[in-house]
Amino acid sequence: MRAVLLIPAALLLLCAAALHAQGAAAPAAQAAPLQWGPAPAAFPPGAKMAVVSGDPSKPGPFTIQLSMPDGYRIPPHFHPTDEGVEVKEGMFLFGTGDTFQAPKLKHLMVGDKGSLPANMHHFAQAKGATVVAVTSTGPFAMTYVNPADDPRTPPSKP
């Protein structure tokens, strides 16, 4: 009779120990500070970028943070891959279409998220100093709807 009682008690203790181990919090890892530098030449001058994970220049997933001063604009453009955005600081305004139109701008606040499918034409503006996290798949590519808006294009000579 005693053995019959000990087996369920032992099983109960084992289950409790397993459940406790699963629920135990792992020690928190200290994240390395982001290394900020100028945004790639595909962006208009004035923005800064930090790589959070992955490598935007290589195939595979990546996350970057883009820091933009107040009033910073990104003219209509598109990417060959889906893009997810989360506002970390400030207010991020974005719209879709082939021309920058202020009435079309949607306002994203801190914590708001948005996503755009590959090849969707869109534009953006920062209201206040703004930081957004952008998640996509590399290699990163950005094509401006109007080639004259591309900061990588040398200005035409008169």
Residue pairs with C-beta under 8 A, 6 or more apart in sequence:
34 50
34 51
34 52
34 65
35 50
35 51
36 48
36 49
36 50
36 67
37 48
37 49
37 50
38 47
38 48
38 49
39 47
39 48
39 49
39 66
40 49
40 140
41 151
41 152
42 140
42 142
42 150
42 151
42 152
43 49
43 66
43 74
43 142
43 151
44 72
44 73
44 74
44 75
44 151
45 151
46 68
46 69
46 72
47 66
47 67
47 68
47 69
47 72
48 66
48 67
49 64
49 65
49 66
49 67
50 64
50 65
50 67
51 62
51 63
51 64
52 62
52 63
52 64
52 65
52 133
53 61
53 62
53 63
54 60
54 61
54 62
54 63
54 138
55 62
55 138
56 62
56 64
56 136
56 138
56 139
56 140
57 138
57 139
57 140
58 138
58 139
59 137
59 138
59 139
60 137
60 138
61 135
61 136
61 137
61 138
62 135
62 136
62 137
62 138
62 140
63 133
63 134
63 135
64 133
64 134
65 88
65 131
65 132
65 133
65 134
66 131
66 132
66 134
67 129
67 130
67 131
68 90
68 126
68 129
68 130
68 131
68 132
69 126
69 129
70 126
70 127
70 128
70 129
70 130
71 125
71 126
71 127
72 125
72 126
72 130
73 100
73 123
73 124
73 125
73 126
74 123
74 124
74 125
75 100
75 123
75 144
75 145
75 146
75 149
76 97
76 98
76 99
76 100
76 121
76 122
76 123
76 144
76 145
76 146
76 149
77 121
77 122
77 123
77 142
77 143
77 144
77 145
77 149
78 118
78 119
78 120
78 121
78 122
78 142
78 143
78 145
79 116
79 118
79 119
79 136
79 140
79 141
79 142
79 143
80 118
80 119
80 141
80 143
81 118
81 136
81 137
81 141
82 115
82 116
82 117
82 118
82 136
82 137
83 115
83 116
83 118
83 134
83 135
83 136
84 113
84 114
84 115
84 134
84 135
84 136
85 92
85 94
85 108
85 113
85 114
85 115
85 116
85 132
85 133
85 134
85 135
86 111
86 112
86 113
86 132
86 133
86 135
87 108
87 109
87 110
87 111
87 112
87 113
87 130
87 131
87 132
88 110
88 131
88 132
88 133
89 110
89 129
89 130
89 131
90 110
90 126
90 127
90 128
90 129
90 130
90 131
91 107
91 108
91 109
91 110
91 126
91 127
91 128
91 130
92 107
92 108
92 112
92 124
92 125
92 126
92 127
92 130
92 132
93 105
93 106
93 107
93 108
93 124
93 125
93 126
93 127
94 105
94 106
94 108
94 114
94 122
94 123
94 124
94 125
95 101
95 104
95 105
95 106
95 122
95 123
95 124
96 104
96 116
96 120
96 121
96 122
96 123
97 104
97 121
97 122
97 123
98 121
98 145
99 145
100 123
105 125
106 114
107 127
108 114
116 122
121 145
144 150
147 153
